[in-house]
Structure formats: C-alpha cells, structure tokens
Amino acid sequence: MRITVILPAKNEAEGLQRTLPGLRTLLPEAEVIVVDDGSTDTTAKVAAAHGARVLSSPYSMGNGAAIKRGARAATGEILVFMDADGQHDPADIPRLLAELDAGYDMAVGARNSGGQANAGRGAANAFYNRLASWMTNHKVLDLTSGFRAVHAERFREFLHLLPNGFSYPTTSTMAFFRSAYPVTYVPIECARRVGTASHIRPIRDGVRFLLIIFKIATLYSPLKLFAPTGVGFGLLGVGYYAWTFATQGRFTNMSALLFSAAVIVFLIGLISEQITALTYRRDV
C-alpha cells in the first residue's frame, strides 16, 4: 500500500531538518506532506528542499486544521502522522505499520513517562488516559500522542469531528474505539523537541482536552455521563429525604426536586443514546 507521511508544522524549520532526512532514508517511496500552518520562519523552504510536498496556510489555523488539510490531500492508503519538532523517530514507523498489517485500523505510538514534556504534563495525560478508558471501555495508553499510523479510509470518516485547534488525537482515538475500529499501542521513545517551546498551553489546553473528551462522550456514549449524574441526584434525594424525615417528619420540595432531576437526567441520557445509535446506523 502507498504510504503518506503527514507532518503539521508551525515554525519547525530546525526540527524538519532533523526529521525529514531520516524519513527519506527509511521510506524513499512514501509521499511526505508538510502542512505549513502559517509559519514565519523557513519551514516551507526547508520542507521543499528535502523533497516534501508543502501545503501552506496564509495564517495559522491550528494543529487539527493542518491534520485535516494533509489527510484530504494525501494520496496514500496508509497515513502516518508525526510531529515536526524532532521528537518522533522515523525508525519507529515500521513498527506501527506492522500492527496495521496485523489487522488493526490504527496504531498509536505510546510514550513512556520519560517522553512527557514535564511532570505536570505527564500527570495530566495519565488522568486523561484513565478518563478516556472509562468512557470508551478500552485501555487508552496515550490519548494525546500525535505519532500514529492509520488506514486513510477509516480516518477520513471522522474528519468532520476533528477540532481545528489542538488534540486531534483525542477525538480520533475515541471515535475509532466507539466505531469498533481496532486500535493498538506501540511503546516508543521520544527525544526532546527541537526549536521553539511547545505551542501547548497547559491550563487552556488542559480544559480543552476535558471538553473534547466530554464532547465525544456525549456524542458516542451519553449514558456514561448522564447515568452516573442521574444516580447522583437520586442518592442526594434519598439522603435529603432521610434527613428531613428524621428531623422534621416530612417530605420536602427539595427532595421532590432532586428525585425529579434524577429521572429527567437519566431520560435525557437514554434519548441521547438512541440518537447516537441512529447516527451510527449503516444502510450499506
């Protein structure tokens, strides 16, 4: 199968000088696409000098937007996504491709603790992995890894779901799991990034990660959110009723409100689950 390697890049001239030669040596026949996301340095020139196909944006649209542009333009049946900052080793690509040959639709490079930018980022990613694992009922080892290989046809099914900003990996991973497309993880080592500091802002993007997770959960597994919330309201209602009955000997309006909220929230989740099933209906 023809392979296309896609590298979203914003001011990553130095990183590309380290990454592209190794790519060319390892995969001389592969299509290499560098999506220049409004860079102000020589990113586009460096990419072109190393034989990459360059897609340039007149202004920065975001990492996710660059991924979508590259995926639409790619001609390969297999897409390999890498960061352009030199952290990912092209030598790991054959290991990812081997997993696709084994029957998986997506193979993700899973970083160890040493591959995280810092301790805080590692702790946050560990939390996201646990939360995503609970919502998808699958073991998610690295929710935010940008190093992955995937069948192009499968990946393009979810382009409309991907955010233009950061964390396309979050959305695509959870979408694959929910759609019953098999995903596997391959342990990798990450080098320190080359060039400018990471474009990720921990607080802002941490909130975005959580919002994306809940967005995908409500789209694919609504009861994972609504059912526990409904049970929580119900337990509060029971507890409050027990307390008011013991102290005042009566059933209060607050207890009635909590019981009503429990029923309403659960029913909303049930309806959302049915809408989700219709969304994924296949008539082919």
C-alpha positions as CSV (number, residue, x, y, z in Angstrom):
1,M,0.0,0.0,0.0
2,R,1.1,3.5,-0.7
3,I,2.1,5.5,2.4
4,T,1.7,9.2,3.1
5,V,3.5,10.8,6.0
6,I,1.9,14.0,7.2
7,L,3.7,16.5,9.4
8,P,1.8,19.6,10.7
9,A,4.4,22.3,11.2
10,K,4.4,25.8,12.6
11,N,7.9,27.4,12.8
12,E,9.6,24.0,12.8
13,A,12.4,24.5,10.3
14,E,15.0,23.2,12.7
15,G,13.0,20.1,13.6
16,L,12.3,19.3,10.0
17,Q,16.0,19.4,9.2
18,R,16.4,16.6,11.6
19,T,13.3,14.6,10.8
20,L,13.0,14.7,7.0
21,P,16.3,13.2,6.1
22,G,15.6,10.1,8.2
23,L,12.1,9.8,6.7
24,R,13.5,9.9,3.2
25,T,16.1,7.2,4.0
26,L,13.6,5.0,5.7
27,L,10.7,5.4,3.3
28,P,12.1,6.6,-0.1
29,E,8.9,5.8,-2.0
30,A,6.5,7.4,0.5
31,E,4.6,10.6,-0.1
32,V,5.7,13.2,2.5
33,I,3.4,16.2,3.2
34,V,4.4,19.1,5.4
35,V,1.4,21.3,6.3
36,D,2.9,24.7,7.0
37,D,0.5,26.3,9.4
38,G,1.3,29.9,8.9
39,S,4.9,29.7,9.8
40,T,7.1,32.9,9.9
41,D,10.4,31.1,9.6
42,T,11.8,29.0,6.8
43,T,9.6,25.9,7.5
44,A,8.2,25.8,3.9
45,K,11.6,26.2,2.3
46,V,13.3,23.5,4.4
47,A,10.5,21.1,3.7
48,A,10.6,21.7,-0.1
49,A,14.4,21.4,-0.1
50,H,14.0,17.9,1.3
51,G,11.5,16.8,-1.3
52,A,8.4,17.1,0.8
53,R,5.1,18.3,-0.7
54,V,4.3,21.6,1.1
55,L,0.8,22.8,1.9
56,S,1.0,26.3,3.2
57,S,-1.6,28.4,5.0
58,P,-1.6,32.2,4.9
59,Y,-2.2,32.2,8.6
60,S,-2.2,29.8,11.5
61,M,-5.4,27.7,11.6
62,G,-4.4,25.2,14.3
63,N,-2.8,21.8,14.5
64,G,-6.1,20.0,13.8
65,A,-6.8,22.1,10.7
66,A,-3.3,21.2,9.4
67,I,-4.0,17.5,10.0
68,K,-7.3,17.7,8.1
69,R,-5.7,19.5,5.2
70,G,-3.0,16.9,5.0
71,A,-5.4,14.0,5.2
72,R,-7.6,15.4,2.4
73,A,-4.6,16.0,0.2
74,A,-2.9,12.6,0.8
75,T,-2.9,10.0,-1.9
76,G,-1.7,7.1,0.2
77,E,-3.9,4.3,1.6
78,I,-2.0,4.5,4.8
79,L,-1.5,7.8,6.7
80,V,1.3,8.3,9.2
81,F,1.1,11.4,11.4
82,M,4.2,12.7,13.1
83,D,5.2,15.9,14.9
84,A,7.6,18.1,13.0
85,D,9.7,19.1,16.1
86,G,12.1,16.2,16.0
87,Q,10.6,14.2,19.0
88,H,9.4,11.3,16.9
89,D,11.9,8.8,15.4
90,P,11.1,7.7,11.9
91,A,12.7,4.4,12.7
92,D,9.5,3.6,14.7
93,I,7.2,3.8,11.7
94,P,7.8,0.2,10.5
95,R,6.6,-1.0,14.0
96,L,3.4,1.0,13.6
97,L,2.9,-0.3,10.0
98,A,3.4,-3.9,11.2
99,E,0.4,-3.5,13.5
100,L,-1.8,-2.3,10.6
101,D,-0.7,-5.4,8.7
102,A,-1.7,-7.5,11.7
103,G,-5.3,-6.3,11.4
104,Y,-5.5,-3.0,13.3
105,D,-7.0,0.1,11.8
106,M,-4.9,2.5,13.9
107,A,-1.6,2.1,15.6
108,V,-0.5,4.7,18.1
109,G,3.0,5.4,19.4
110,A,2.6,5.4,23.2
111,R,5.1,7.5,25.1
112,N,6.5,6.4,28.5
113,S,6.9,8.8,31.4
114,G,10.2,10.0,30.1
115,G,8.5,11.1,26.8
116,Q,6.4,13.7,28.6
117,A,7.4,17.3,28.4
118,N,7.3,17.7,32.2
119,A,5.9,16.0,35.3
120,G,2.7,18.1,35.3
121,R,2.0,17.3,31.7
122,G,2.6,13.6,32.4
123,A,0.2,13.6,35.3
124,A,-2.4,15.4,33.3
125,N,-2.1,12.9,30.4
126,A,-2.3,10.0,32.8
127,F,-5.6,11.4,34.1
128,Y,-6.9,11.9,30.6
129,N,-6.0,8.3,29.7
130,R,-7.9,6.9,32.7
131,L,-11.0,9.1,31.9
132,A,-11.0,8.1,28.2
133,S,-10.5,4.4,29.1
134,W,-13.6,4.6,31.4
135,M,-15.7,6.3,28.7
136,T,-14.7,4.0,25.8
137,N,-14.4,0.7,27.8
138,H,-11.0,0.3,26.2
139,K,-7.5,0.7,27.6
140,V,-6.1,4.0,26.4
141,L,-2.4,4.2,26.9
142,D,-1.6,7.6,25.3
143,L,-4.7,9.7,24.4
144,T,-2.7,12.7,23.1
145,S,0.1,11.1,21.1
146,G,0.5,12.7,17.7
147,F,2.5,9.8,16.3
148,R,0.2,7.2,14.7
149,A,-0.4,5.2,11.6
150,V,-4.0,4.7,10.3
151,H,-5.9,3.5,7.3
152,A,-6.8,6.6,5.3
153,E,-10.4,5.5,4.5
154,R,-11.2,5.0,8.2
155,F,-9.5,8.2,9.3
156,R,-11.4,10.3,6.8
157,E,-14.7,9.2,8.2
158,F,-14.1,11.4,11.2
159,L,-12.5,14.5,9.7
160,H,-15.7,16.5,10.4
161,L,-15.4,15.7,14.1
162,L,-11.8,16.9,14.4
163,P,-11.2,20.3,16.1
164,N,-9.2,22.9,14.2
165,G,-7.1,23.5,17.3
166,F,-5.1,21.1,19.4
167,S,-5.8,17.5,20.2
168,Y,-7.0,15.8,17.1
169,P,-5.5,12.6,18.6
170,T,-8.1,12.7,21.4
171,T,-11.0,12.9,19.1
172,S,-9.8,10.4,16.5
173,T,-8.8,7.8,19.2
174,M,-12.2,7.9,20.9
175,A,-14.0,7.9,17.6
176,F,-12.2,4.8,16.5
177,F,-12.9,2.9,19.7
178,R,-16.6,3.8,19.6
179,S,-16.9,2.8,16.0
180,A,-15.3,-0.7,16.7
181,Y,-12.2,0.0,14.6
182,P,-9.4,-1.8,16.4
183,V,-6.7,0.3,17.9
184,T,-3.4,-0.8,19.3
185,Y,-0.4,0.9,21.0
186,V,3.3,0.6,20.4
187,P,5.7,1.8,23.0
188,I,8.1,4.5,21.7
189,E,10.8,6.7,23.0
190,C,10.6,10.5,22.4
191,A,13.5,12.9,22.1
192,R,13.4,16.4,23.3
193,R,11.8,18.8,20.8
194,V,13.9,21.0,18.6
195,G,13.4,24.7,18.2
196,T,10.9,26.9,20.0
197,A,8.9,25.9,23.0
198,S,5.8,23.8,22.7
199,H,2.7,25.6,21.4
200,I,0.6,23.8,24.1
201,R,-0.6,26.0,26.9
202,P,-1.2,23.6,29.9
203,I,-4.2,25.3,31.6
204,R,-6.0,26.4,28.4
205,D,-5.4,23.2,26.5
206,G,-6.0,21.0,29.6
207,V,-9.5,22.4,29.8
208,R,-9.9,21.9,26.0
209,F,-8.8,18.2,26.4
210,L,-11.5,17.7,29.0
211,L,-14.1,19.5,26.9
212,I,-13.2,17.4,23.9
213,I,-13.5,14.2,26.0
214,F,-16.9,15.1,27.2
215,K,-18.0,16.2,23.8
216,I,-17.0,12.8,22.3
217,A,-18.6,11.0,25.3
218,T,-21.9,12.7,24.8
219,L,-21.8,12.1,21.1
220,Y,-20.9,8.4,21.4
221,S,-21.6,7.2,25.0
222,P,-24.1,9.6,26.5
223,L,-25.2,7.3,29.3
224,K,-21.6,7.2,30.6
225,L,-22.2,10.8,31.7
226,F,-25.9,11.0,32.2
227,A,-26.5,7.7,34.1
228,P,-24.0,8.4,36.9
229,T,-25.3,12.0,37.2
230,G,-28.8,10.8,37.4
231,V,-27.8,8.2,40.1
232,G,-26.0,11.0,42.0
233,F,-29.2,13.2,42.0
234,G,-31.2,10.2,43.1
235,L,-28.8,9.4,46.0
236,L,-28.9,13.0,47.1
237,G,-32.7,12.9,47.1
238,V,-32.8,9.8,49.2
239,G,-30.2,11.2,51.6
240,Y,-32.0,14.5,51.9
241,Y,-35.4,12.9,52.4
242,A,-34.0,10.6,55.1
243,W,-32.6,13.6,56.9
244,T,-35.7,15.8,56.7
245,F,-37.9,12.8,57.7
246,A,-35.7,12.1,60.7
247,T,-35.6,15.8,61.8
248,Q,-38.9,17.2,60.6
249,G,-41.0,14.1,59.8
250,R,-41.9,15.3,56.3
251,F,-41.1,15.0,52.6
252,T,-39.8,18.4,51.3
253,N,-39.9,20.1,48.0
254,M,-36.1,19.8,47.7
255,S,-36.4,16.0,47.9
256,A,-39.0,16.1,45.2
257,L,-36.8,18.3,43.0
258,L,-33.8,16.0,43.4
259,F,-35.8,12.9,42.6
260,S,-37.3,14.7,39.5
261,A,-33.8,15.8,38.4
262,A,-32.6,12.2,38.7
263,V,-35.4,10.9,36.4
264,I,-35.0,13.8,33.9
265,V,-31.3,13.4,33.6
266,F,-31.5,9.7,33.1
267,L,-34.2,10.0,30.4
268,I,-32.1,12.6,28.6
269,G,-29.2,10.2,28.6
270,L,-31.4,7.4,27.3
271,I,-32.8,9.6,24.4
272,S,-29.2,10.7,23.6
273,E,-28.1,7.1,23.4
274,Q,-30.9,6.3,20.9
275,I,-29.9,9.4,18.8
276,T,-26.3,8.1,18.9
277,A,-27.4,4.7,17.6
278,L,-29.2,6.4,14.7
279,T,-26.1,8.5,14.0
280,Y,-24.1,5.3,13.5
281,R,-26.7,3.4,11.5
282,R,-25.2,1.9,8.3
283,D,-27.6,1.1,5.5
284,V,-24.9,-0.5,3.4
